[in-house]
Amino acid sequence: MLTTSLTRRSLTRHALGWLVPPRCALCDRRGQDSPLSGWGLDLCADCEAACPPAPDSLAPPPGCDAVWAAHIYASPVDTLVRELKFDGVLAPARVLGMLMAAHRAPAGELPDCIVPVPLGRQRFAERGFNQAQEIARHAARHLRLPVQARLLHRTRDTEAQSGLGAAERQGNLAGAFAIGRGRPPPRVALVDDVLTTGSTVAAAARVLKEAGAQWVEAWVAARTLPRTNLDDGEPQ
C-alpha cells in the first residue's frame, strides 16, 4: 500500500512538472528536470553552473561534528539568499533546499532529523517566516527526513551579528538558544542559510548536545568568504 501511494505521488508530481515546467529563479528561463523532485529544479543549467561550489575541506564550527556547505556566498547564490531573507520571496528557499539536499545526499549516513536554526520573536514577526526553516523543509522533503522545527528555540532576540567582533558575537549568542519541545535524537542536522564564523550554529549545537544529541552536523546553503560582513544567519 505504501509503495502504491508513493508511486501515485511520484506520477502526480511528474504530471505537474509537465503542466507547469520549472522556471529559473534567477533568469526566468526554463529550469531543469531533477531526480530529487518531480517538479524539477527552479534553476537553469547555466545559472546552476555559475553558483560557486564550497570547498569540501571546511573545518566544522565548535560543537559541530561536520559541516556541509553547498556553495560559496557569492554571485549568484547571494542573490537567492537576499531575495529570500530581505525581499520575502520564498521561491529561492526551494532552490537552496534542493541544492543543499543534492550536496549532502551522496556523503554517507544521513542524520535522524533536521533542525532549523530558529529566529527570535521580533525578527520572525517582522519577516513572517524563518528562512532557515523554509530551506530545511525543502531539503528534508527530498531526503525524506523529518523536520523538528520546535526542538530548538531562541530564548531572546539578539543583536545582528554583522559588525561585531568574534568575542562580541559569542557574547551576543550566550544563552540565546534552548531546547523547546522534545528531546533531540542521536544524530541531528542543524540548518541555516549562511555561515561565516560559525558562532550561531556553534551556540545552537552546544545546546543540542547538552540535551543529548551525540552528533550534530551543520548544513548551510552558503559559506561566506573571509572579510565579509554577513554572519551565519545574520542579520536575521
MODACOR-V499801 format. One line per field, one symbol per residue. psi: psi as a letter, one per 20 degrees, with the letter a starting at -180 (. if undefined). A space follows every 50 residues. Layout:
BEGIN
psi = ???
END
This chain:
BEGIN
psi = ggggghgggghgghghhhhnqqppigijrpbqqpiipiiaplprhghghi opqqqhmppqqpiqirpopgrqnrpjhhggghhggiikoihhhgghgghg ghhhgijbpqrhrpoqpqqrgghghghirohhhggghgghghilqqpnij hqrpiqpqqphpiqrghhgghhipjiqqpepapqrgpppoprgqpehjhg hgghhggghhiiphppqppqhqpqrqkriorojqp.
END
